[in-house]
Amino acid sequence: MMRLNYCYCYCYCYCYYYYYYYYYYYYYYYYYYYYYYYYYYYYYHYYYYHNYHYYHYYYYHFYYYYYYTTTTTTTTTTTTTTTTTNLLLLLRLLLLLLLLLLLPLRHHLHLLLTTFFC
């Protein structure tokens, strides 16, 4: 009878410590997950800040090219080369604007694909 109680106590303590080990392991994983989550969140904000920076960069270039095209059009409209250059700059402006619109969508598409199809 005493031996049975000893085995029961040993089994109980073993399970208890195993539970605590699992509990601490879970908390370690939980904190690690939160560390990773905050790191990812920081990276996510950094990524958006980066895109925001590029948005301003392209926005600046948009105004720069727009300003350049309007000034060259108003100053020298007689030559064909300037008109061709203006059309090429306008095409470049449209491509940059398209890239600006697709940059956030690319990140959201990546998040969508990794969330639902992983």
N, C-alpha and C positions, 0 to 999 in steps of 0.2 A: 504494500500500500504506500509506503514511504517512497519506494522507488518510482512508483507511478506518479506521485506528486512531484518528485524531482524532475522527471521527464516532462511533465506537463509545464512546470515552471521554466525549465530550460527551453522548451519549445515556445512558450509564451514570450520569454525574454528574447529569444532569437528572432521571433517574428516581430517583436516590438522594435528591436534594434534594426532589423531589416526594414521595417516600416519607416523608422527614423532615417535610416540611410537613404531609402527611397525618397523620403520627404525632403531631406536636404539636397539630394540629387535633383529632385524636381525643382526645388527653389533655385538651385544653382542653374539649372537649365532655364528656369523662368527668368532669372536675372540676366543670364546670358542672352536669352531671347529678347528681353527688353533692351539690353545693351545693343544688340544687333538691330532691333527695331529703331532705337533712337539714332543709331549710326546710319541706318538706311533713311530715316526721316531727315537727318541732317544732310545726307547725300542727295535726297530728293529735293530738299530746299536749295541746296547748292546747285543741283542740276537746273532747277527752275530759275535760280538767280543767274546761272550761266546762260540759259535761254533768254532770260530777260535782258541780260547784257547784250547778247547777240541780236535780240529784237531791237534794242536801241542802236546797235551798230548798223543793222540793216535799215532801220528807220532813218538814221543819220545818212546812210548812203542813199537811201531813197530820196531824201531831201537834197542831198548833194547832187545826185544825178538829175533830179527834177530841176533844181536851180541851174545846173550846168546846161541842161537842154533848153530851158526857157531863155537863158541869157544868150546862148549861141544862136538860137532861132531868131531872137529879136535883133541881135547885132549883125549877123551875117546870114541872110536868107538867100543870097543870090547863088552861092556855090552849091553844087550837087554833093560834094564830099561832106559838107556840114550836115546836110539833110540825111545822108546815109549814116553818118556818125550818130546823129540824133535818133534815128530809128534803131540803130544797134544799142544805144544806151537805153532807149525805152524798152527794148526787148530784154535787156539785162535787168532792168528795173522790175519788169513783170516776172522774170524768173526768180529774182530775189524775194519778191513778194509771195510767190508760190512756195518757195522754200520756207519762208517765215510762217506761212499758214500750216505747212506740213510738219514742222518741227515738234510742236506739242502733241499732235496726233500720233506721231511715231512712238512717243513715250507711252501714251495711253494705250495704244495698240499692244505694245510690249507688255504692259501691266495686265491687260485683259487676257492676252494669250497665256501668260504665265500663271494667272490666277485660276482660270477655268480649264485649261487643257494640260496641266502639268501632271 
